[in-house]
Amino acid sequence: PQPGRVATAPDAPEATALVKSARVEWTESTNPGSSAITHYWVQAYPGGQGCEASSDDTLACIVEDLTPGVEYTFTVEAINGVGFSLPSAPSNVVVPKDEAQGTITIKGQRKKPTQVIVRGVAENIEVGTKLTPRYKKTTGSSTKGKWQRGKKVTLKRENGKFVFKVKLKANQTLTVKVLAPGGIKSNTIKVVPK
């Protein structure tokens, strides 16, 4: 019988820096070898950390436990019933971030007397992160009010933009800030009655 053949190496993957990790994407191997590709294995240089994705998944995975500030490249290997392909050419160089680099900026607008629309931009914060609005509603010149926790907002857009609404009474002033994991806080804004 013919000896089994491993798959050809995939093309160089594309890496994106995240917080203490990196997302790596690649395209399928052009030749699966003598049996179907079942998995792909991604490896980081330096360090050797890796992640695995089955060939049924999207062709991407996240390599965790990387050191912020260090330059990394990644290779990907295709795995079939025979074994591992040769590694791909290395990816672009990425430098994982530390949490503290994320920033959130918000502004608010009173669209109706009883509703404030808060729009924000989260920079260097991963898509999928849950942001927590905190706000207090005060009347007149009083600054006393209880900080309340709003419904969490999931960051869905690559450009970091998000929006949420807060209902309040027409005579109330709204003070708002937004928190993200890792101790990241937005600016604090005040929206007064019209």
C-alpha positions as CSV (number, residue, x, y, z in Angstrom):
1,P,0.0,0.0,0.0
2,Q,1.0,3.6,-0.6
3,P,2.3,5.3,2.6
4,G,-0.1,8.0,3.9
5,R,0.6,11.6,3.1
6,V,0.2,14.5,5.4
7,A,-1.6,17.7,4.2
8,T,0.3,20.5,2.6
9,A,1.1,23.4,4.9
10,P,-1.5,26.2,5.1
11,D,-0.6,29.7,3.9
12,A,0.8,32.1,6.5
13,P,-1.9,33.0,9.0
14,E,-3.2,36.5,10.0
15,A,-2.8,37.5,13.6
16,T,-4.6,40.2,15.7
17,A,-3.3,41.3,19.1
18,L,-5.8,41.1,22.0
19,V,-5.3,41.4,25.8
20,K,-2.6,38.9,26.8
21,S,-3.6,36.8,23.8
22,A,-4.0,36.9,20.0
23,R,-6.6,35.8,17.5
24,V,-5.1,33.8,14.6
25,E,-7.0,33.1,11.3
26,W,-5.9,31.1,8.3
27,T,-7.2,29.5,5.1
28,E,-7.6,25.8,4.5
29,S,-4.7,23.7,3.2
30,T,-4.9,23.4,-0.6
31,N,-4.1,19.6,-0.4
32,P,-5.5,17.5,2.5
33,G,-3.0,14.7,1.8
34,S,-4.2,11.0,1.9
35,S,-7.0,11.6,4.4
36,A,-9.3,14.4,5.5
37,I,-7.9,17.2,7.7
38,T,-9.4,16.9,11.2
39,H,-7.7,19.7,13.1
40,Y,-5.4,22.7,12.8
41,W,-2.7,23.5,15.4
42,V,-1.4,27.1,15.9
43,Q,1.8,27.8,17.7
44,A,3.3,31.0,19.0
45,Y,6.9,32.1,18.7
46,P,8.5,32.7,21.2
47,G,6.9,30.7,24.0
48,G,5.3,27.8,22.2
49,Q,1.8,28.5,23.4
50,G,-0.8,27.2,21.0
51,C,-4.5,26.6,20.2
52,E,-6.4,24.0,18.2
53,A,-9.4,24.3,15.9
54,S,-11.3,21.4,14.3
55,S,-11.7,21.7,10.5
56,D,-15.5,22.1,11.1
57,D,-15.0,25.3,13.1
58,T,-14.2,28.7,11.6
59,L,-10.5,28.6,10.7
60,A,-9.5,30.7,13.7
61,C,-8.6,30.3,17.4
62,I,-7.2,32.4,20.2
63,V,-3.8,31.8,21.7
64,E,-3.9,32.6,25.4
65,D,-1.3,33.4,28.1
66,L,0.9,35.6,26.0
67,T,3.1,38.2,27.6
68,P,2.0,41.9,26.9
69,G,4.7,43.9,25.1
70,V,6.5,40.9,23.5
71,E,6.5,40.5,19.7
72,Y,5.0,37.2,18.6
73,T,4.5,35.4,15.3
74,F,2.4,32.3,14.7
75,T,2.5,29.3,12.4
76,V,-0.3,26.9,11.7
77,E,-0.1,23.1,10.9
78,A,-2.9,20.9,9.4
79,I,-3.5,17.5,11.0
80,N,-5.0,14.6,9.1
81,G,-5.1,10.8,10.0
82,V,-1.4,10.5,9.1
83,G,-0.1,13.3,11.2
84,F,1.0,17.0,11.1
85,S,1.8,19.0,8.0
86,L,4.9,21.1,7.8
87,P,4.3,24.5,9.6
88,S,3.1,27.4,7.5
89,A,5.2,30.5,6.9
90,P,5.0,32.8,10.0
91,S,2.2,35.3,10.5
92,N,2.5,39.0,10.8
93,V,4.1,40.2,14.1
94,V,1.7,41.2,16.9
95,V,2.3,42.6,20.3
96,P,-0.4,41.6,22.9
97,K,-1.8,44.3,25.0
98,D,-2.2,44.7,28.8
99,E,-5.7,45.4,30.2
100,A,-4.9,48.9,31.3
101,Q,-4.5,50.0,27.7
102,G,-8.2,49.9,27.0
103,T,-10.1,53.1,27.1
104,I,-13.8,54.0,27.0
105,T,-15.2,57.4,26.1
106,I,-18.9,58.2,26.4
107,K,-21.3,61.1,25.7
108,G,-25.0,61.5,26.4
109,Q,-27.9,63.2,24.7
110,R,-31.4,63.8,26.0
111,K,-33.5,62.7,23.1
112,K,-36.8,63.0,25.1
113,P,-37.3,64.6,28.5
114,T,-37.5,61.1,30.0
115,Q,-34.8,59.3,28.1
116,V,-31.0,59.7,27.7
117,I,-29.1,58.0,24.9
118,V,-25.5,57.2,25.9
119,R,-23.1,56.6,23.0
120,G,-19.6,55.3,23.6
121,V,-16.4,54.1,22.0
122,A,-14.3,51.4,23.6
123,E,-10.8,51.3,22.2
124,N,-8.4,48.3,22.7
125,I,-11.2,46.3,24.3
126,E,-12.1,42.9,22.7
127,V,-15.4,42.4,20.9
128,G,-17.6,40.3,23.1
129,T,-16.5,42.1,26.3
130,K,-19.4,43.0,28.7
131,L,-19.5,46.6,29.7
132,T,-21.3,47.7,32.9
133,P,-23.1,51.1,32.9
134,R,-23.2,52.8,36.3
135,Y,-25.5,55.8,36.8
136,K,-27.2,57.9,39.4
137,K,-30.3,60.1,39.0
138,T,-30.5,63.4,41.0
139,T,-33.0,66.2,41.2
140,G,-32.3,69.9,41.3
141,S,-28.9,70.9,42.6
142,S,-28.6,67.8,44.8
143,T,-25.6,65.6,43.9
144,K,-26.8,62.9,46.4
145,G,-28.1,59.8,44.7
146,K,-27.5,56.1,44.7
147,W,-25.2,54.7,42.0
148,Q,-27.2,52.0,40.2
149,R,-25.9,49.3,37.9
150,G,-27.4,49.3,34.5
151,K,-28.0,46.3,32.2
152,K,-24.7,45.0,30.8
153,V,-23.8,46.0,27.2
154,T,-22.0,43.5,25.1
155,L,-19.4,45.1,22.8
156,K,-20.5,43.8,19.3
157,R,-18.7,46.0,16.8
158,E,-15.0,45.9,15.7
159,N,-14.9,49.7,15.8
160,G,-15.8,49.6,19.5
161,K,-19.0,51.7,19.2
162,F,-21.9,51.0,21.6
163,V,-25.1,52.6,22.7
164,F,-27.7,52.2,25.5
165,K,-30.7,54.2,26.8
166,V,-31.5,55.2,30.3
167,K,-35.1,56.2,31.4
168,L,-35.5,58.9,34.1
169,K,-37.9,61.6,35.2
170,A,-38.1,64.8,33.2
171,N,-36.6,66.8,36.1
172,Q,-33.7,64.5,36.9
173,T,-30.1,64.9,36.0
174,L,-28.3,61.7,35.0
175,T,-24.6,61.0,35.9
176,V,-23.1,58.1,34.0
177,K,-19.9,56.1,33.7
178,V,-19.1,52.8,32.1
179,L,-16.9,50.1,33.6
180,A,-15.1,47.2,31.8
181,P,-13.2,44.2,33.2
182,G,-9.6,44.8,34.2
183,G,-10.4,48.0,36.1
184,I,-11.1,50.1,32.9
185,K,-13.4,53.1,33.6
186,S,-14.9,55.6,31.1
187,N,-15.1,59.4,31.7
188,T,-18.1,60.4,33.8
189,I,-20.7,62.6,32.1
190,K,-23.7,64.6,33.4
191,V,-26.9,65.1,31.3
192,V,-29.2,67.8,32.7
193,P,-32.9,68.2,32.1
194,K,-33.8,70.2,28.9
